[in-house]
Amino acid sequence: MLGRVRLFAALPERARDELRSAASVAVLGAGQRLWRRGDRARFVGVVIAGRCKLIREDSGREVIVDVAVPGDLLGAVGFALDASCSSSVVCLRRARVLLIPSALVRAALQRETLALAALAAELAAEVARLMGMVQSLSAGNVERRLACVLLALAERAGQPFPGGTFVPLRLRRADLAALSATTLESASRCISSWRRRKLLTPQPSGYLLHDVAALRAIAAGE
């Protein structure tokens, strides 16, 4: 897995071996936190299996910032800034996360300066993804915003499946509402309407998108 992550792929195998030997694996169940926003960034994480949501909590309200899938890097911003964690990380269902001590990653980057460019690329990719989320939130009405969110999730985690594209993310309607900056009631109405129109079908472990082209048209305001 380390070799598949841009930051660690830029390191020589010897350096990756050193990080592997010091790493541990956190096994999480539904709703368990890997860390909280504001915690000291002691580790850099890599999602090995499962899905996690990145959240920020303000006045008791939970806002989902992003969803992390296998191969995603966790804690890159806090690590790069040598600061606290910028988001809480919560397991959606079941997940395994590789945890590598930040101090060892920083030492490896100091020895292998070419990997600094890989870290910059990781951060740029995260910024681009978050900008995409911001763009989806300004896409217009609830239907357009929700369609943008589902399409973005399908692009990152979607799998070919009989009858369409399966997005294996066990997100509650409340989670989709938070990602789309709308209410639970509005998100539920939208999903129910799309289900009747056979655009998608909610599944116990995700969403089956039957008509991605129609969802793209909705997202574009057509």
Z-matrix of the N, CA and C atoms (Angstrom, degrees):
N
C 1 1.467
C 2 1.528 1 110.59
N 3 1.342 2 117.93 1 -38.75
C 4 1.469 3 119.73 2 -179.46
C 5 1.530 4 110.75 3 -59.56
N 6 1.325 5 115.66 4 -38.37
C 7 1.456 6 119.38 5 -178.98
C 8 1.513 7 113.12 6 -68.57
N 9 1.350 8 117.31 7 -15.75
C 10 1.465 9 121.25 8 -179.71
C 11 1.521 10 112.38 9 -93.75
N 12 1.335 11 117.30 10 -9.28
C 13 1.463 12 121.84 11 179.25
C 14 1.522 13 108.19 12 -94.72
N 15 1.316 14 116.79 13 127.56
C 16 1.464 15 121.34 14 -172.20
C 17 1.522 16 112.63 15 -52.54
N 18 1.324 17 117.87 16 -42.91
C 19 1.459 18 121.03 17 -177.93
C 20 1.522 19 111.26 18 -60.23
N 21 1.336 20 117.10 19 -46.68
C 22 1.463 21 120.32 20 -175.38
C 23 1.523 22 112.45 21 -83.92
N 24 1.328 23 116.69 22 -25.01
C 25 1.466 24 119.70 23 176.63
C 26 1.524 25 111.09 24 -63.41
N 27 1.336 26 117.20 25 -25.29
C 28 1.465 27 121.47 26 -179.92
C 29 1.526 28 112.02 27 -77.62
N 30 1.331 29 116.64 28 -9.54
C 31 1.466 30 120.17 29 179.08
C 32 1.531 31 109.79 30 -90.39
N 33 1.340 32 118.68 31 149.67
C 34 1.464 33 120.09 32 174.32
C 35 1.531 34 110.45 33 -66.37
N 36 1.323 35 115.94 34 158.00
C 37 1.466 36 120.58 35 -177.03
C 38 1.523 37 111.64 36 -56.46
N 39 1.318 38 116.49 37 -36.02
C 40 1.472 39 120.12 38 179.56
C 41 1.521 40 110.83 39 -59.41
N 42 1.332 41 116.00 40 -43.82
C 43 1.467 42 119.80 41 -179.74
C 44 1.526 43 110.95 42 -67.64
N 45 1.346 44 116.34 43 -38.12
C 46 1.471 45 118.69 44 178.00
C 47 1.527 46 111.02 45 -65.00
N 48 1.329 47 116.54 46 -37.46
C 49 1.471 48 119.88 47 177.65
C 50 1.525 49 111.26 48 -60.49
N 51 1.339 50 116.27 49 -40.26
C 52 1.466 51 120.21 50 179.12
C 53 1.531 52 110.91 51 -63.31
N 54 1.329 53 115.69 52 -40.98
C 55 1.462 54 119.67 53 179.44
C 56 1.526 55 110.87 54 -68.51
N 57 1.341 56 116.83 55 -39.93
C 58 1.471 57 120.10 56 179.18
C 59 1.523 58 110.78 57 -60.52
N 60 1.322 59 115.92 58 -41.87
C 61 1.470 60 119.28 59 -176.07
C 62 1.525 61 111.98 60 -66.87
N 63 1.319 62 117.44 61 -24.21
C 64 1.473 63 121.13 62 -179.39
C 65 1.526 64 112.55 63 -98.03
N 66 1.338 65 116.82 64 -5.58
C 67 1.466 66 120.42 65 -174.66
C 68 1.524 67 111.44 66 -82.24
N 69 1.316 68 115.40 67 160.07
C 70 1.459 69 122.20 68 173.35
C 71 1.526 70 107.83 69 -132.35
N 72 1.323 71 116.63 70 165.69
C 73 1.460 72 121.30 71 -179.78
C 74 1.519 73 109.12 72 -117.53
N 75 1.321 74 115.90 73 123.61
C 76 1.464 75 121.54 74 174.99
C 77 1.525 76 108.19 75 -93.39
N 78 1.328 77 116.07 76 126.18
C 79 1.465 78 122.00 77 177.56
C 80 1.523 79 107.35 78 -104.52
N 81 1.330 80 116.60 79 120.04
C 82 1.458 81 121.45 80 -172.77
C 83 1.518 82 111.29 81 -118.02
N 84 1.323 83 115.57 82 145.31
C 85 1.454 84 122.01 83 172.48
C 86 1.510 85 109.71 84 -105.14
N 87 1.325 86 115.97 85 173.83
C 88 1.455 87 121.67 86 -176.78
C 89 1.521 88 111.39 87 -54.30
N 90 1.327 89 116.10 88 127.26
C 91 1.458 90 121.65 89 176.86
C 92 1.511 91 115.27 90 84.81
N 93 1.338 92 118.14 91 -6.88
C 94 1.466 93 120.04 92 179.20
C 95 1.517 94 110.47 93 -76.10
N 96 1.327 95 115.13 94 144.02
C 97 1.466 96 121.05 95 -179.67
C 98 1.521 97 110.56 96 -96.46
N 99 1.315 98 114.29 97 137.57
C 100 1.459 99 119.33 98 172.35
C 101 1.517 100 109.42 99 -81.34
N 102 1.327 101 115.78 100 -45.45
C 103 1.467 102 122.29 101 171.91
C 104 1.523 103 108.78 102 -158.79
N 105 1.321 104 115.42 103 167.84
C 106 1.453 105 121.77 104 -179.94
C 107 1.528 106 110.93 105 -106.99
N 108 1.315 107 115.11 106 150.92
C 109 1.454 108 119.77 107 172.68
C 110 1.533 109 108.68 108 -57.24
N 111 1.324 110 116.68 109 133.24
C 112 1.457 111 121.39 110 -178.82
C 113 1.509 112 113.55 111 96.82
N 114 1.367 113 117.77 112 -15.80
C 115 1.464 114 119.94 113 174.91
C 116 1.525 115 109.45 114 -65.25
N 117 1.315 116 115.67 115 150.73
C 118 1.462 117 118.86 116 175.67
C 119 1.523 118 109.32 117 -64.14
N 120 1.329 119 116.74 118 136.37
C 121 1.472 120 121.49 119 -177.21
C 122 1.524 121 109.31 120 -78.36
N 123 1.327 122 115.35 121 82.93
C 124 1.475 123 120.27 122 -177.32
C 125 1.517 124 112.85 123 -86.32
N 126 1.339 125 116.12 124 -19.41
C 127 1.462 126 120.34 125 -176.48
C 128 1.527 127 110.97 126 -133.96
N 129 1.321 128 114.51 127 155.50
C 130 1.459 129 122.92 128 163.96
C 131 1.521 130 105.35 129 -106.79
N 132 1.324 131 116.95 130 130.59
C 133 1.457 132 120.43 131 -176.59
C 134 1.522 133 112.47 132 -110.42
N 135 1.323 134 115.24 133 150.46
C 136 1.468 135 122.03 134 173.00
C 137 1.523 136 106.80 135 -128.80
N 138 1.326 137 116.81 136 124.46
C 139 1.466 138 120.43 137 178.36
C 140 1.529 139 108.48 138 -72.20
N 141 1.333 140 115.99 139 118.95
C 142 1.468 141 121.32 140 179.53
C 143 1.526 142 110.04 141 -90.09
N 144 1.322 143 116.21 142 -43.81
C 145 1.459 144 121.24 143 -178.62
C 146 1.520 145 108.84 144 -150.81
N 147 1.334 146 116.00 145 152.16
C 148 1.456 147 119.84 146 178.78
C 149 1.515 148 112.48 147 87.11
N 150 1.326 149 115.45 148 -168.11
C 151 1.450 150 121.82 149 -176.60
C 152 1.528 151 109.41 150 -137.02
N 153 1.316 152 116.62 151 145.94
C 154 1.466 153 122.07 152 176.01
C 155 1.524 154 108.71 153 -131.60
N 156 1.318 155 115.93 154 150.38
C 157 1.461 156 119.29 155 174.22
C 158 1.519 157 109.13 156 -107.79
N 159 1.312 158 115.52 157 142.19
C 160 1.460 159 122.56 158 176.63
C 161 1.521 160 106.94 159 -100.13
N 162 1.311 161 116.32 160 120.95
C 163 1.461 162 119.85 161 -173.57
C 164 1.521 163 111.42 162 -127.42
N 165 1.321 164 114.02 163 156.87
C 166 1.466 165 122.46 164 170.41
C 167 1.518 166 106.48 165 -127.88
N 168 1.303 167 115.76 166 135.07
C 169 1.457 168 120.87 167 -177.65
C 170 1.519 169 109.34 168 -113.00
N 171 1.321 170 114.49 169 131.55
C 172 1.461 171 120.32 170 -178.05
C 173 1.520 172 108.41 171 -140.83
N 174 1.326 173 116.25 172 118.74
C 175 1.467 174 122.13 173 179.46
C 176 1.524 175 111.62 174 54.16
N 177 1.330 176 115.53 175 41.09
C 178 1.452 177 120.57 176 177.73
C 179 1.513 178 114.71 177 80.22
N 180 1.326 179 117.92 178 -2.21
C 181 1.468 180 121.97 179 179.92
C 182 1.519 181 109.71 180 -100.78
N 183 1.328 182 115.08 181 131.93
C 184 1.462 183 120.98 182 -178.65
C 185 1.526 184 109.81 183 -96.77
N 186 1.315 185 116.08 184 127.67
C 187 1.458 186 121.58 185 176.25
C 188 1.522 187 108.38 186 -117.68
N 189 1.316 188 116.48 187 121.91
C 190 1.465 189 120.31 188 178.11
C 191 1.521 190 108.67 189 -81.41
N 192 1.318 191 115.91 190 121.78
C 193 1.466 192 121.33 191 -179.00
C 194 1.525 193 110.80 192 -87.45
N 195 1.333 194 116.66 193 -37.79
C 196 1.467 195 120.07 194 -176.04
C 197 1.525 196 108.05 195 -165.81
N 198 1.325 197 115.81 196 169.62
C 199 1.463 198 122.66 197 174.10
C 200 1.521 199 107.25 198 -122.89
N 201 1.331 200 116.69 199 129.07
C 202 1.461 201 121.79 200 -178.65
C 203 1.518 202 109.84 201 -100.52
N 204 1.336 203 116.33 202 133.51
C 205 1.460 204 123.29 203 -178.46
C 206 1.536 205 108.48 204 -118.07
N 207 1.357 206 118.20 205 169.88
C 208 1.469 207 119.58 206 -179.22
C 209 1.527 208 112.77 207 -52.16
N 210 1.327 209 114.41 208 133.79
C 211 1.462 210 121.55 209 -177.93
C 212 1.507 211 113.65 210 95.75
N 213 1.334 212 117.76 211 -11.51
C 214 1.465 213 120.54 212 179.57
C 215 1.524 214 111.19 213 -78.89
N 216 1.320 215 114.41 214 146.52
C 217 1.456 216 122.48 215 178.00
C 218 1.524 217 109.09 216 -91.44
N 219 1.325 218 116.86 217 135.35
C 220 1.456 219 122.24 218 178.42
C 221 1.523 220 109.80 219 -114.08
N 222 1.311 221 115.98 220 138.74
C 223 1.460 222 120.44 221 176.21
C 224 1.512 223 115.13 222 82.77
N 225 1.332 224 116.98 223 16.37
C 226 1.473 225 119.49 224 -176.13
C 227 1.519 226 111.81 225 -65.93
N 228 1.334 227 117.29 226 -38.02
C 229 1.465 228 119.73 227 -177.28
C 230 1.521 229 110.88 228 -67.91
N 231 1.340 230 116.39 229 -48.75
C 232 1.461 231 119.47 230 178.10
C 233 1.508 232 111.86 231 -59.93
N 234 1.339 233 116.34 232 -38.56
C 235 1.469 234 120.75 233 178.34
C 236 1.521 235 111.03 234 -65.02
N 237 1.340 236 116.38 235 -48.35
C 238 1.463 237 120.30 236 -176.21
C 239 1.523 238 111.57 237 -62.81
N 240 1.335 239 115.96 238 -36.61
C 241 1.466 240 120.11 239 -178.28
C 242 1.523 241 112.36 240 -89.72
N 243 1.343 242 116.05 241 -3.71
C 244 1.467 243 120.71 242 -174.43
C 245 1.527 244 109.64 243 52.15
N 246 1.325 245 114.83 244 47.75
C 247 1.463 246 121.74 245 -174.75
C 248 1.526 247 109.08 246 -129.02
N 249 1.313 248 116.77 247 -168.14
C 250 1.454 249 121.09 248 179.47
C 251 1.534 250 109.91 249 -80.12
N 252 1.321 251 116.03 250 167.43
C 253 1.462 252 121.51 251 -179.76
C 254 1.531 253 109.61 252 -65.78
N 255 1.309 254 116.17 253 133.95
C 256 1.467 255 120.38 254 -175.50
C 257 1.523 256 112.74 255 -84.00
N 258 1.339 257 117.86 256 -17.43
C 259 1.466 258 121.97 257 179.78
C 260 1.519 259 109.22 258 -144.74
N 261 1.321 260 115.90 259 153.03
C 262 1.459 261 120.43 260 169.57
C 263 1.525 262 108.04 261 -78.80
N 264 1.330 263 116.05 262 147.75
C 265 1.465 264 121.26 263 178.27
C 266 1.523 265 108.01 264 -117.55
N 267 1.334 266 116.03 265 121.19
C 268 1.464 267 121.86 266 -175.40
C 269 1.521 268 108.97 267 -126.67
N 270 1.328 269 116.78 268 133.57
C 271 1.457 270 121.73 269 179.22
C 272 1.529 271 110.39 270 -70.40
N 273 1.327 272 116.98 271 136.49
C 274 1.459 273 121.02 272 178.39
C 275 1.523 274 111.73 273 -80.18
N 276 1.315 275 117.27 274 -45.13
C 277 1.460 276 120.56 275 -179.52
C 278 1.514 277 109.69 276 -136.83
N 279 1.318 278 116.18 277 -78.17
C 280 1.466 279 122.72 278 171.82
C 281 1.512 280 106.92 279 -134.79
N 282 1.318 281 116.74 280 144.19
C 283 1.466 282 119.06 281 -179.43
C 284 1.520 283 110.36 282 -155.57
N 285 1.322 284 114.78 283 153.72
C 286 1.467 285 121.88 284 170.67
C 287 1.520 286 107.15 285 -125.87
N 288 1.308 287 115.35 286 130.59
C 289 1.464 288 120.88 287 -176.87
C 290 1.524 289 109.03 288 -127.09
N 291 1.316 290 116.01 289 127.38
C 292 1.461 291 121.53 290 175.06
C 293 1.523 292 108.53 291 -79.83
N 294 1.324 293 116.72 292 126.51
C 295 1.464 294 121.77 293 -178.62
C 296 1.520 295 109.46 294 -112.68
N 297 1.331 296 114.83 295 122.94
C 298 1.472 297 121.17 296 -179.01
C 299 1.519 298 108.23 297 -118.09
N 300 1.326 299 118.59 298 126.90
C 301 1.464 300 120.41 299 -179.30
C 302 1.526 301 112.10 300 -55.19
N 303 1.323 302 115.83 301 129.67
C 304 1.469 303 121.11 302 -177.33
C 305 1.523 304 112.13 303 -58.47
N 306 1.327 305 116.67 304 -37.50
C 307 1.466 306 119.85 305 -177.34
C 308 1.527 307 110.88 306 -61.47
N 309 1.333 308 116.92 307 -37.87
C 310 1.464 309 120.05 308 -179.56
C 311 1.528 310 111.28 309 -72.59
N 312 1.341 311 116.53 310 -37.16
C 313 1.473 312 119.59 311 176.82
C 314 1.521 313 109.63 312 -64.19
N 315 1.328 314 116.43 313 -42.86
C 316 1.467 315 120.34 314 -179.65
C 317 1.537 316 110.31 315 -62.90
N 318 1.336 317 116.85 316 -41.28
C 319 1.471 318 119.92 317 178.81
C 320 1.521 319 110.94 318 -64.25
N 321 1.331 320 117.12 319 -38.90
C 322 1.463 321 120.72 320 179.13
C 323 1.525 322 110.48 321 -65.18
N 324 1.329 323 117.35 322 -39.34
C 325 1.459 324 120.52 323 179.50
C 326 1.526 325 111.44 324 -67.52
N 327 1.322 326 116.82 325 -33.42
C 328 1.466 327 119.77 326 178.31
C 329 1.524 328 111.14 327 -67.71
N 330 1.329 329 116.01 328 -32.17
C 331 1.471 330 119.58 329 178.61
C 332 1.526 331 111.75 330 -80.50
N 333 1.333 332 115.70 331 -33.83
C 334 1.469 333 120.87 332 -175.63
C 335 1.523 334 108.29 333 -117.13
N 336 1.319 335 115.69 334 83.35
C 337 1.473 336 120.11 335 -171.51
C 338 1.533 337 112.97 336 -65.30
N 339 1.328 338 118.10 337 -22.18
C 340 1.468 339 119.24 338 178.52
C 341 1.528 340 111.11 339 -63.61
N 342 1.330 341 116.19 340 -25.68
C 343 1.462 342 119.49 341 -179.70
C 344 1.522 343 111.78 342 -71.34
N 345 1.326 344 117.55 343 -17.77
C 346 1.467 345 119.43 344 177.50
C 347 1.528 346 110.97 345 -62.56
N 348 1.331 347 115.85 346 -35.29
C 349 1.465 348 119.27 347 177.02
C 350 1.527 349 110.14 348 -65.08
N 351 1.333 350 116.57 349 -35.30
C 352 1.466 351 120.27 350 177.93
C 353 1.522 352 110.83 351 -66.90
N 354 1.334 353 116.54 352 -38.57
C 355 1.465 354 119.92 353 176.83
C 356 1.530 355 109.84 354 -63.37
N 357 1.334 356 116.20 355 -43.15
C 358 1.469 357 119.75 356 178.01
C 359 1.527 358 110.41 357 -60.52
N 360 1.334 359 116.90 358 -38.53
C 361 1.461 360 120.39 359 178.86
C 362 1.524 361 110.98 360 -67.07
N 363 1.339 362 117.07 361 -38.88
C 364 1.471 363 120.75 362 177.25
C 365 1.524 364 110.50 363 -61.45
N 366 1.321 365 115.51 364 -45.41
C 367 1.464 366 120.03 365 -179.75
C 368 1.526 367 110.81 366 -65.60
N 369 1.327 368 116.54 367 -39.71
C 370 1.467 369 119.96 368 178.67
C 371 1.523 370 110.52 369 -63.70
N 372 1.344 371 116.93 370 -39.68
C 373 1.461 372 120.49 371 178.56
C 374 1.517 373 110.95 372 -64.85
N 375 1.346 374 116.15 373 -39.05
C 376 1.466 375 119.65 374 178.76
C 377 1.530 376 110.69 375 -66.33
N 378 1.330 377 116.20 376 -41.67
C 379 1.464 378 119.90 377 177.92
C 380 1.531 379 110.23 378 -62.53
N 381 1.334 380 116.42 379 -42.76
C 382 1.470 381 120.09 380 -179.99
C 383 1.522 382 110.74 381 -62.65
N 384 1.334 383 116.07 382 -40.12
C 385 1.461 384 119.66 383 179.41
C 386 1.527 385 110.93 384 -65.14
N 387 1.325 386 115.79 385 -43.28
C 388 1.462 387 119.82 386 179.67
C 389 1.522 388 111.19 387 -67.95
N 390 1.317 389 117.12 388 -35.60
C 391 1.465 390 119.73 389 175.92
C 392 1.528 391 110.49 390 -64.41
N 393 1.337 392 115.29 391 -35.95
C 394 1.454 393 118.96 392 175.67
C 395 1.515 394 111.72 393 -63.28
N 396 1.347 395 115.94 394 -38.59
C 397 1.462 396 119.85 395 176.89
C 398 1.526 397 110.51 396 -64.70
N 399 1.341 398 116.21 397 -42.15
C 400 1.463 399 119.99 398 178.44
C 401 1.526 400 110.15 399 -62.10
N 402 1.334 401 115.74 400 -41.64
C 403 1.469 402 119.76 401 179.41
C 404 1.522 403 110.68 402 -62.15
N 405 1.349 404 116.43 403 -39.69
C 406 1.461 405 119.06 404 179.49
C 407 1.515 406 111.28 405 -65.61
N 408 1.340 407 117.02 406 -31.88
C 409 1.465 408 120.21 407 -179.78
C 410 1.523 409 111.93 408 -71.83
N 411 1.334 410 116.31 409 -20.07
C 412 1.465 411 119.50 410 178.90
C 413 1.525 412 111.20 411 -104.82
N 414 1.331 413 115.61 412 19.07
C 415 1.465 414 119.96 413 -173.55
C 416 1.519 415 113.95 414 -77.24
N 417 1.319 416 117.38 415 -7.67
C 418 1.463 417 118.39 416 179.55
C 419 1.507 418 111.55 417 123.27
N 420 1.338 419 116.77 418 -130.36
C 421 1.455 420 120.07 419 -175.26
C 422 1.523 421 112.05 420 -74.47
N 423 1.333 422 115.23 421 176.40
C 424 1.469 423 120.82 422 -175.38
C 425 1.520 424 111.40 423 -60.61
N 426 1.339 425 117.51 424 -42.50
C 427 1.465 426 120.77 425 -179.48
C 428 1.522 427 111.02 426 -57.76
N 429 1.319 428 117.42 427 -46.54
C 430 1.462 429 120.70 428 -178.51
C 431 1.526 430 110.61 429 -64.41
N 432 1.336 431 116.53 430 -43.74
C 433 1.473 432 119.53 431 -178.69
C 434 1.521 433 111.13 432 -64.23
N 435 1.320 434 116.99 433 -44.48
C 436 1.457 435 120.34 434 -178.75
C 437 1.522 436 111.13 435 -67.01
N 438 1.321 437 117.10 436 -38.42
C 439 1.472 438 120.48 437 176.66
C 440 1.524 439 110.57 438 -62.87
N 441 1.339 440 117.56 439 -41.74
C 442 1.468 441 121.48 440 177.94
C 443 1.529 442 110.90 441 -60.33
N 444 1.330 443 116.55 442 -42.78
C 445 1.464 444 120.71 443 -179.28
C 446 1.519 445 110.31 444 -64.15
N 447 1.328 446 117.85 445 -48.21
C 448 1.465 447 120.76 446 -178.93
C 449 1.522 448 111.83 447 -63.04
N 450 1.330 449 116.99 448 -39.29
C 451 1.466 450 120.13 449 179.02
C 452 1.521 451 111.12 450 -66.90
N 453 1.339 452 117.37 451 -38.80
C 454 1.468 453 120.54 452 178.23
C 455 1.522 454 110.43 453 -64.86
N 456 1.329 455 117.43 454 -40.78
C 457 1.463 456 120.83 455 178.22
C 458 1.529 457 111.00 456 -67.28
N 459 1.332 458 116.05 457 -38.09
C 460 1.466 459 119.81 458 178.22
C 461 1.517 460 111.40 459 -65.26
N 462 1.338 461 116.44 460 -37.01
C 463 1.468 462 120.30 461 179.81
C 464 1.525 463 111.05 462 -64.36
N 465 1.341 464 117.03 463 -36.46
C 466 1.467 465 120.67 464 -176.36
C 467 1.512 466 112.76 465 -86.96
N 468 1.343 467 117.61 466 -35.82
C 469 1.464 468 119.36 467 -171.14
C 470 1.520 469 113.66 468 -128.36
N 471 1.338 470 118.05 469 0.11
C 472 1.459 471 120.73 470 -175.52
C 473 1.520 472 112.95 471 -66.88
N 474 1.331 473 115.26 472 149.17
C 475 1.463 474 122.50 473 179.96
C 476 1.521 475 109.37 474 -131.95
N 477 1.351 476 117.82 475 138.83
C 478 1.474 477 119.58 476 174.97
C 479 1.531 478 109.25 477 -58.78
N 480 1.323 479 115.73 478 138.57
C 481 1.461 480 120.83 479 -175.35
C 482 1.517 481 107.77 480 -152.31
N 483 1.348 482 118.06 481 146.72
C 484 1.473 483 118.39 482 177.22
C 485 1.522 484 111.38 483 -53.81
N 486 1.304 485 115.56 484 122.68
C 487 1.456 486 119.94 485 179.28
C 488 1.506 487 114.53 486 94.95
N 489 1.365 488 117.55 487 3.49
C 490 1.465 489 118.39 488 177.95
C 491 1.513 490 113.62 489 148.74
N 492 1.325 491 115.67 490 -145.77
C 493 1.464 492 123.39 491 -179.79
C 494 1.528 493 108.24 492 -117.13
N 495 1.336 494 115.46 493 124.92
C 496 1.456 495 119.72 494 -178.88
C 497 1.517 496 109.77 495 -96.05
N 498 1.338 497 116.14 496 128.82
C 499 1.468 498 122.00 497 175.80
C 500 1.527 499 107.05 498 -105.14
N 501 1.356 500 117.61 499 102.71
C 502 1.467 501 120.74 500 -172.08
C 503 1.527 502 112.91 501 -82.06
N 504 1.309 503 115.56 502 57.32
C 505 1.460 504 121.09 503 179.40
C 506 1.527 505 108.01 504 -120.87
N 507 1.318 506 115.55 505 116.27
C 508 1.465 507 119.65 506 -177.36
C 509 1.527 508 109.42 507 -82.03
N 510 1.318 509 114.33 508 72.39
C 511 1.458 510 120.58 509 -179.40
C 512 1.523 511 109.27 510 -96.39
N 513 1.314 512 116.55 511 129.66
C 514 1.457 513 120.29 512 173.66
C 515 1.530 514 108.84 513 -70.33
N 516 1.313 515 114.88 514 162.05
C 517 1.464 516 117.78 515 176.50
C 518 1.520 517 110.57 516 -61.66
N 519 1.335 518 116.01 517 -30.57
C 520 1.468 519 119.17 518 176.44
C 521 1.525 520 110.63 519 -65.21
N 522 1.348 521 116.95 520 -34.91
C 523 1.466 522 120.41 521 178.07
C 524 1.528 523 110.31 522 -67.01
N 525 1.340 524 116.36 523 -44.39
C 526 1.464 525 119.65 524 178.29
C 527 1.523 526 111.02 525 -64.14
N 528 1.338 527 115.74 526 -36.03
C 529 1.465 528 119.26 527 176.92
C 530 1.520 529 110.62 528 -62.58
N 531 1.347 530 116.28 529 -42.75
C 532 1.467 531 120.25 530 179.45
C 533 1.523 532 110.97 531 -64.68
N 534 1.336 533 116.75 532 -41.80
C 535 1.461 534 120.17 533 178.72
C 536 1.521 535 111.86 534 -65.29
N 537 1.323 536 116.54 535 -28.48
C 538 1.469 537 121.30 536 -176.72
C 539 1.515 538 112.76 537 -97.95
N 540 1.342 539 116.99 538 3.71
C 541 1.467 540 121.99 539 -179.46
C 542 1.522 541 111.67 540 54.62
N 543 1.330 542 115.40 541 50.58
C 544 1.456 543 119.66 542 177.66
C 545 1.525 544 108.48 543 -140.73
N 546 1.321 545 116.45 544 -176.06
C 547 1.461 546 120.43 545 -179.49
C 548 1.526 547 110.34 546 -90.32
N 549 1.326 548 115.49 547 161.00
C 550 1.457 549 120.44 548 177.05
C 551 1.527 550 110.71 549 -59.42
N 552 1.326 551 116.57 550 -41.24
C 553 1.459 552 120.38 551 -178.46
C 554 1.531 553 111.49 552 -62.27
N 555 1.336 554 116.39 553 -43.88
C 556 1.472 555 119.90 554 -179.42
C 557 1.523 556 111.18 555 -66.14
N 558 1.332 557 116.86 556 -42.66
C 559 1.462 558 120.33 557 178.91
C 560 1.527 559 110.73 558 -63.95
N 561 1.320 560 116.81 559 -41.19
C 562 1.467 561 120.71 560 -179.90
C 563 1.524 562 111.43 561 -63.82
N 564 1.339 563 116.59 562 -42.81
C 565 1.463 564 119.86 563 178.21
C 566 1.520 565 111.22 564 -61.09
N 567 1.328 566 115.11 565 -42.12
C 568 1.460 567 120.21 566 -178.33
C 569 1.533 568 110.76 567 -64.81
N 570 1.326 569 116.84 568 -47.14
C 571 1.461 570 120.82 569 -178.79
C 572 1.526 571 110.61 570 -64.74
N 573 1.340 572 117.40 571 -40.13
C 574 1.464 573 120.75 572 177.90
C 575 1.527 574 111.22 573 -62.77
N 576 1.326 575 116.38 574 -40.74
C 577 1.465 576 120.55 575 177.86
C 578 1.519 577 110.90 576 -63.51
N 579 1.333 578 117.12 577 -45.05
C 580 1.467 579 120.73 578 -179.96
C 581 1.520 580 110.97 579 -65.85
N 582 1.324 581 116.26 580 -33.29
C 583 1.460 582 119.18 581 177.54
C 584 1.533 583 110.52 582 -65.45
N 585 1.332 584 117.14 583 -43.46
C 586 1.462 585 120.78 584 178.40
C 587 1.529 586 111.08 585 -63.42
N 588 1.330 587 115.59 586 -34.10
C 589 1.471 588 120.17 587 179.52
C 590 1.524 589 112.64 588 -83.84
N 591 1.347 590 115.76 589 2.34
C 592 1.470 591 122.89 590 178.22
C 593 1.534 592 112.88 591 62.11
N 594 1.325 593 115.18 592 33.24
C 595 1.466 594 119.72 593 173.62
C 596 1.524 595 110.90 594 -84.27
N 597 1.323 596 116.80 595 -30.56
C 598 1.463 597 120.72 596 178.74
C 599 1.525 598 109.52 597 -155.74
N 600 1.342 599 113.86 598 164.05
C 601 1.465 600 120.59 599 174.91
C 602 1.525 601 108.41 600 -135.72
N 603 1.324 602 118.62 601 118.75
C 604 1.469 603 119.84 602 173.49
C 605 1.524 604 110.18 603 -63.56
N 606 1.323 605 116.36 604 137.12
C 607 1.455 606 122.74 605 178.35
C 608 1.527 607 108.70 606 -120.28
N 609 1.347 608 118.01 607 161.77
C 610 1.471 609 119.46 608 178.25
C 611 1.527 610 113.42 609 -56.81
N 612 1.336 611 116.50 610 -30.15
C 613 1.471 612 119.23 611 -176.48
C 614 1.521 613 113.03 612 -116.84
N 615 1.337 614 117.77 613 19.23
C 616 1.458 615 118.91 614 177.78
C 617 1.512 616 112.15 615 158.42
N 618 1.328 617 115.53 616 -151.11
C 619 1.467 618 121.86 617 -177.76
C 620 1.522 619 108.91 618 -133.47
N 621 1.335 620 115.70 619 131.77
C 622 1.451 621 121.02 620 175.10
C 623 1.526 622 107.88 621 -99.28
N 624 1.324 623 115.94 622 113.95
C 625 1.466 624 121.85 623 179.88
C 626 1.524 625 108.27 624 -90.47
N 627 1.341 626 116.57 625 112.31
C 628 1.459 627 120.58 626 -177.52
C 629 1.518 628 112.26 627 -82.71
N 630 1.328 629 117.09 628 -31.88
C 631 1.474 630 120.66 629 -173.00
C 632 1.537 631 109.18 630 -134.99
N 633 1.321 632 115.19 631 81.92
C 634 1.467 633 120.60 632 -179.63
C 635 1.518 634 111.02 633 -63.53
N 636 1.330 635 116.95 634 -35.81
C 637 1.470 636 120.51 635 -179.79
C 638 1.528 637 110.57 636 -62.18
N 639 1.317 638 117.05 637 -40.68
C 640 1.468 639 120.13 638 179.08
C 641 1.521 640 110.55 639 -66.67
N 642 1.322 641 117.21 640 -38.96
C 643 1.467 642 120.24 641 177.99
C 644 1.529 643 110.70 642 -65.93
N 645 1.335 644 116.66 643 -36.22
C 646 1.480 645 119.41 644 176.62
C 647 1.525 646 110.06 645 -64.16
N 648 1.312 647 116.26 646 -39.87
C 649 1.464 648 119.63 647 178.81
C 650 1.526 649 110.89 648 -64.35
N 651 1.320 650 117.11 649 -39.62
C 652 1.475 651 120.83 650 177.31
C 653 1.516 652 109.34 651 -64.01
N 654 1.341 653 117.11 652 -45.68
C 655 1.457 654 121.51 653 -179.13
C 656 1.527 655 111.54 654 -61.02
N 657 1.325 656 116.33 655 -32.23
C 658 1.470 657 120.74 656 179.88
C 659 1.520 658 112.03 657 -84.03
N 660 1.336 659 117.01 658 -2.91
C 661 1.464 660 120.07 659 178.90
C 662 1.517 661 112.97 660 80.63
N 663 1.332 662 116.98 661 20.88
C 664 1.470 663 119.69 662 -178.01
C 665 1.533 664 110.60 663 -87.82
